[in-house]
Amino acid sequence: MKQALRDTGGRQELVSKDFSDLGTAVAALPSEYRSQLEPLLERVVENSTRRRRILSLVQDALGQLRLDMKYLMFDLEATRRERDEYRRKLGEDQ
């Protein structure tokens, strides 16, 4: 899906090309229809943007969790190797 920039009261946000095209089509409508559709379109775009941000946060959190799990597995394996080494040394001393 292609992305386009949209100006929302002084700030720009990334919206899909479909939403941008829909906004252009709504803007071309007569004012009586446009006034009914613009608030609905704004809500749809805001919800879509919020969902995209949430998805991005979840993906980042999952990536961090995967990295943390790799570190934990590495630490666990190192601890097991150290334990086995100490047991082996303890067995030699006895």
Protein Blocks (a to p, Z undefined) as FASTA:
>chain_A
ZZddddeehiacdddfklmmmmmmmmmpcfklmmmmmmmmmmmmmmmmmmmmmmmmmmmm
mmmmmmmmmmmmmmmmmmmmmmmmmmmmmmmmZZ
